[in-house]
Amino acid sequence: MPAGFNGDSSFYNDLQTPPGAPPGWLFPPVWAFNNATTLWSSLRIANLPSGTPGRTTVLVLEGLDWALFASFSALYFGLRSPVLGATVTVASLGVTAASVVVTAGLDRRAAWR
């Protein structure tokens, strides 16, 4: 059930998935793995000395990405707005790409999360 669920499942149940989309049961374990590796990467960066150039930038980008991630369900499912959902998705892609680039300069292993 989506985090933004407001008691009315009609919007969620009426969504059309594109051909070739992965089955719904696959999303929870994939997102759990993705979130765990992102946290592992962030922990590696957070444990660098506080004066390390780029460390704060990565942590701010990761915080922003988590905020975008947390807002998706409320915007897409709660407000029933595919436009806002797509906006958050594109913004998250940009923030993640920037985070990976800066992280790679600090810890290549963490960048491969």
N, C-alpha and C positions, 0 to 999 in steps of 0.2 A: 504494500500500500504506500503511495507516495507521501512524503513528509508534509506536503501542503494539503493533504486530504481534508476536505471541509464537510464531509458527511454525504456528499452527492457524488456517487460513482459514475454517473452518466457520461461526463466528459471523458474520464479515463477509459471507460468501457467502449466509447465510440471512436477512440483513436484508431486510425488506419496505419498499420505498419507497412513499410515498403517491402517489396519482394527481396528476399535474401537477408532480411533482418534476423539477428540472432534470437533464439527463443527467450522469452521473459525470465525463465528460471536461471539463465546464465548471468544476468546482470548482478544479482547480489554477490556471488563469489568473486566476480571480476572486479566490482567496485571495492569490495573488501580488500582484495590483493592490491589494487591500485592505491587505495588510501593507506594501507600499511607500508608500502614501499615509499610513498610520499613522506609519511611521518619519519621513516628511517632516514631518508635523505635529509630532511629538515633537522633531525637530531644531530646528524654528522656535522652539518653546517653550524648549528647552534653551539656545538661543543668546540668550535674553533676559537682561538683567543679573540676577545671582544674587539680588539683593534684591527682585526684582519680586514683589509680592504675588500668590499663586496659582500661581506657577511651580513651586515644590516640590510643591504639591498635585497639579498635573497630572502631573508626572513620577512621583510615587508611584502615582497611579491608573493610569498607563500601564504601569508596572512590574508592578503587580498584574494588569492585564489580560493582559499577556504571560505571566505565570505561570499564569493560568487557561487561556489558549490552549494553552500547552505541556502542561498536565496533562490536557486533554480526551481525547486519544487513549489515554493510559495508563489513565484511569479508565473510559472507555466501551468501548474495544476490548480493552485489556489485562485489565481486571477484569470485562469483559462486563457492565457495569452501566449500563443506560439511565437509572436514577434518578440516579446520580452524574453522568452525561453531561448530563442535563437540569438538574441543580443548577448545574453549572459554566456552562452556557449562560445560565441566568437570572442568575446572579451576574455574568457577563461583560456582559450587557445593562445591568445596573444600574451597573456600574463604567464602562462606555463612556458611558452617558448622563451620569453625573456628570462625567466627563472632558470631554465635549463642552460642557457648560454652563460649566465653569470655564474651558476653553480659549477659548470665545467671548468671555469678558470680557477676555482677554489678546490674542487675535489671531483676529479673525473668519475670516480666510482659512484659518488652520490648523484651525479648528473644522469646516470643510466638507470635511475629508479625505475 
